[in-house]
Amino acid sequence: MSDSEHSEDETRRLPIGDARIEQRDGEAWLVVSGEAPCANMEVALEPAVYVVQPDWWQVTLIGTLPGGLCLTSIRPYEVARPVRTIAGKQGIVLLGADDESRRFAL
């Protein structure tokens, strides 16, 4: 198979379902759950990279399709990340599809 025949992964922002800060083992976590549109979609919280801690740390909810192929079947997901790794001076901004965003003041 030539390089031109290899499909690349497709990544896109997902709509934000339920998003909250919850305590797990005494530590605050950003937890996001919802429905992925593809059975094989890998869902993740992708934080922006900063040199200096920002006031509001941007974290994007993304879905990645290996090879760009969607196995159409809605499936639930839940992703989480420790707040200490993504905390801005004032809080976190979660970004989703269609310019959707939610702020979590800390």
N, C-alpha and C positions, 0 to 999 in steps of 0.2 A: 504494500500500500504506500503510495507516495505521500509526501507532506501535504500536498494540496487536497488529498482525499481524507485527511484526518479532520474530524469535527472538533471545534474548540468549545470549551465550556461556555455556557451563557449565564451571566449574572445579572440580576435585576433586583430593584427594591420591591419589597412586599408590603401590602397593606398591614397596618398595625391592628392586631386583634385586641387582646387584653394585655396591658402593660402595667407593671407595678413594681414597687420596691418592697421586698420581703426579707425577713430575718431567717437565715439558715445557719444553724450552729453558732449563733451569736454574731454573725456577720451579715451586713446588708448586701443584698443582691438585686440587680435589675433583672426581672423575669418577664419574658414576653411569650405569649401563646396565641395560637390562632390556627388557621387552616392553610396549608400549602396546596397550590393548584395541581401539583404533580407528585405522584407517588415516590419518584426517585429524586426529588428536589432536596438539596442539602441547605438547611436554614441556619443562619448565623447572625450574631451581632458583631458588626465590624466597626471598631472605634477609629476615629480620625487620629492621625499621628501629629503630635505637637512637640515643639522644642521647649516651650514654656507652658505651664499649666494655664489653660484658658479660664475665663469666667464660666462658660457653659461648654462642656465637652460633648462634641457631636458623636453619636453612635448610630450607625445605619443598619436597619433590618434588611438583610439580603437573602435571596434564594439563588442557589447555583445549580444549574442543570449539567451534569457530566455529559460531555459530548454534544450539548445543546439539544438533546432529545427529551421531550416531556412524555412520561408515561401517565396519561391523563387519568387521574383519580385523586380526588380531594382527600388529604390526610391531615390529622392534627399534628401540631408541633409545639414544643416548648423549648426555648433557649434561655440561658441565664449567664450572667457575668458578674463577678464580684464588683461592687460599687467602688471599692478602694482602687481598682485598676483603671477606672474611667471617670473619676470625680473631678469636675471643674471646681473653681473657687465657689461658684454659686450653685452648681448642679449639673444635670445631664439633659441634653436634648436628644430625643430619639427620633430619627428620621425614617419615614416609610414611603410607600408609593404615592404618586400624585401630590407631591409637596405636603403630605401629611406629616405633622410633628407633634410631639408631646414633651413637655418640660417636667422635670422632677427636681424641685429645689431641695438642697441638702442643708 
